[in-house]
Amino acid sequence: MSTLRFQALQEASNRKPVHFEEIDRKSNLFGSNVFNEKAMKQYLTSDALKGVRDAIQHGTKIDRKLADYIAMGMKEWALAKGVTHYTHWFQPLTGTTAEKHDAFFDTSYDGSDPVEKFGGAQLVQQEPDASSFPNGGIRNTFEARGYTAWDPTSPAFIYGTTLCIPTVFIAYTGEALDNKIPLLRALSAIDEAATEVCKYFDKNVKKVTATLGWEQEYFLIDKALANSRPDLMMTGRTLLGHTSAKGQQLDDHYFGSIPTRALTYMRDLEQECMLLGIPVKTRHNEVAPNQFELAPIFEETNLAVDHNSLLMDVMQRVAERHDFKVLFHEKPFKGVNGSGKHNNWSLATDTGVNLLSPSKTPMSNLQFLTFFINTIKAVNDYETLLRASIATASNDHRLGANEAPPAIISVFIGAQLSKVLLELESVTTGKLSPEEKTDLKLNVVGKIPDVLLDNTDRNRTSPFAFTGNKFEFRAVGSNSNCSNAMTTLNAIVAKQLIDFKNEVENLIENKDMKKDDAIFNVLREYIKQSKKILFEGDGYSDAWEKEAAKRGLSNFKTTPEAIKAKVSKQALDLFEELGIFNHVEAEARYEIELEEYTKKIQIEGRVLGDIARNHVIPTAIRYQNTLIENVKGLKEIFGKEFETIAKEQITLIKEISGHIEGINTKVLAMTNERKKANQLTDAQKMAEAYCNKVKPYFEDIRNHCDKLELLVDDESWTLTKYRELLFTK
Ligand SMILES: NC(=O)CC[C@H](N)C(=O)O
C-alpha cells in the first residue's frame, strides 16, 4: 500500500478545526500594528508628523534630521509592542516580498553599553545583499549595487516581532529593481494627468488618487495532502491527476456554507489582517471545491498593492496554524475553476468625488463620461500592453478556461451605457447649438444615474468590465503582484488623459470652441475610434474568438507571444514619456519575465518527468505484476481455458504496457526538446521553444498517467487523487 498518500489521508480525516477566538471587535483591532496617524500622533513630534504627512500628500522629501526624529518615534512605538527587529520590506521582481531582519540591539565597539538603536539612516536606506534578485542584466551579480529606500506613503507595520518598513528597491545607477517604483511613477502620472482634466469641471481639485480593490481567490488544501503531492509542492499546481467524478457541476460548494475548518482559518486570518490594517471585508466559497475568496475595502493603489502582497504572505503563515496549504496558482487543478485576482479600479479626487461614479448633476456626469470614455479609449489603444501586463506561465492556463475571462481584452459597459455612447456619437461636429446642448445635458448626460440604477447587468465573461462605479480588470491572475497590471492600467489612462487635454485645448484655441463643445467633440471621436474594444456578449464563446479576430483584436494565448508588447515601440514610448521606465528598465523587465517563464516551464517539465517515471511507472509495473501472477495462476488451474477466463487481465496488462511505453517515449522526447531549447541564447526564442516544443508534451504525458490512474488498483496508487485533494474539508 502506498504509505505517504494513505498516511496523509488518515491525518487529514482526523483533523478538527483549530480552536480560535477573536480577541476583540474588528474596529478596535484595526491598524493596531501599523504606524498610522494615531500612532504617529502619539510618538512623533509635531514637526516629524508634518514631515510624514507632507511626504504622503505632496511627495515632499524628508531630510536626514527629520528622518532621525521619525525613526526615534517609530522605534519607541515598536519597542513598546515587544518588537526586536526591523526590516526593509520590499517587492523585488520575483513577484513576492523580500526582507532581511536586523536587530534594534547594538553595542559600542568594545561590546559594552548594549542599547536599542535605530536612526534615520537605518529608516531611510539599506543595502541588502540582493545580488540574486532578478535584475535583467541591470546589475552584475558581482557588484550587488542595489539599495532599498523608505516609501513613506505606505505605513510601517509590525509582523510578529519585526518592524517592517515598506521600501522601494533601486539600483545604484537609479534603475528600478522592483515592482513598487514603476507603480509609484505611474500613480504620480495619473494623478497629474487626471487632475488637469478635472479642472475642466472643478477648479478645486488638486489631487487624483487611483484606487484599487482586489479580490483574492485561492484554494485551501489540507497540508498533509498537499505535501503528499510533489507537483503541488514544487510547481504550485497538479501536473497530473484524473478528474474527479464529482467536480463543481452541482455548485454545491459555491452555494453552500463555508466549511468549518476553512471558516476558522478565515477568522484567524481576518484578525491578523485587522491588526495589520488590511481592511478585509468579504469572504466566501468560490466555484471549485475547496476554492475561496477574500476581498477588502478598496484603498489607494500603492497601499492596496502592498496589502495584497503582505496578505499573500500572511495567508500562508496563518494556514500553517490550521494545517492548510494555500494554493495561489491560477490553475492548480485541471478541469475546475481557476483563481483570479480581479482588480477593481477607479479614480478619486481630493474633493471626495469618484470619477467613475455618475452623479446627480449633468456637469459632474460629463466629468464621469470624460473619464469613462477615456478609459475605454486607453484600453482600446493599448489592449496588447494590458494583455501583456497579466501574462504569466500560470495565468496562461486560466485565461479562457472554466469561467475565467479569455485572453482577448475587451470592455463590457452594459446595455444602458452603450446606449448613452451611441447618442453621444451623433453629436454635431463643431459647435453645438444651445438646444442640442440642453437636450444632451437633460436627456443623455443628466439621465445617467437613473439608467445606471436599472443597469444591474454584469458580465463575468469580460476581462475588463464596468460595474457601476469602477472598472473590474478580471484577467489579473491570483498569483500575480497587482503592480504590473496597475502600473500599466494607470499609465495608459494617464497618457490618454494627457492626449485628451491636448485635443480639447486645441479645439478651444484653434477652432474657437467653448469648453463643453470641445469636450463633446473629442469624446464623440473617441467613441467612434474605440468601437472594436466594446463587447457585451459571451466572452467564453467561440463566436467571440472569430469576431475578435475580425475586429483585429489580439488573442495571445501564451506568455511569450503576449509579452512582446512590453517592448513594442508604442510601449517603450509610453513608459519613457511618462517617466515610468526608461528603455533599459523596460527591456530588463521583459527579459526577466521571459526568463521566469522559461524557468517555470523547465521546472514543470522536470517534475513531470520525474513523477511519471519514478512514481507512476513503478506503481503501474507493480500492479501489472500482480495481474501477471493472476494470469499465471489462472493458467495453472484452468489450463487452455485460461485464455477466456483471463481475457480482461491480459487486456489490462497490454494497456498498461502501452501507457508505460507512451510515458517513456514522451518523457524522452520532452527531455530532448528541453536540451535543444537550453542551447538557445535569445531569451525570446528560448521561451518560445519551451512554450511550443517542450510544453505540448505535458498533456501527452499527463494523459498516459491519468489513464493509468484509472487502471491501477487504488490501494497501490501513490499520488493523492483529485477527489481527495478537492473534497477533504
Ligand atoms: N465566480 C467567478 O467570478 C469566477 C472567477 C474565476 N475564478 C476567475 O478565474 O476569474
The ligand as an ORCA input file, in Angstrom:
! r2SCAN-3c Opt
* xyz 0 1
  N     -17.224     33.407     -9.885
  C     -16.299     33.981    -10.526
  O     -16.341     35.189    -10.688
  C     -15.183     33.120    -11.034
  C     -13.952     33.845    -11.426
  C     -12.839     32.912    -11.760
  N     -12.402     32.148    -10.617
  C     -11.628     33.604    -12.382
  O     -10.674     32.937    -12.578
  O     -11.595     34.748    -12.677
*
